[in-house]
């Protein structure tokens, strides 16, 4: 996945998801979008809010993302998040 971030004009973090067709059916595209949105809602936005990071994130799925398990998608997004904003503890 490609993750693009920029400072948010809003006082809170926001996210967007882009899932191109890549010759997949609408059912598979929607499933992937739902998975990504759920990961972003449960894990990424929660963490960004807790750390008060007003950032806009755009997650763009690559063709390989269609064949990856939910836990692998989650781990990859959290890894990107950790690299960009290490947890302050």
Steps between C-alpha positions, in 0.01 A plus 500: 500500500597857448445733794517874447476743789477875529421746778127529553323836495251342739586468871464121478640220280315398184544205265407409145512168314556446129454151355557493122333231290805308380256276308326378816127478554308760697443239772874453555562877486232569759630224728849646488366852564300377801805325643721805459240737647454274802874483565526876466203556730600256774875539508640790303254779579481398864876523536527828311226652718667377819829657394325815375639474147291724269592328175323400180581146383426358158533122464517371143474126452737329261407192294660264754266622775208309348661167588627585849338391827343757735771457765776562244325819382467613861863423583624685194298812574608500864862458394474807276338691784775398741774609259347843448380564854684289757292446811592733780508301820 
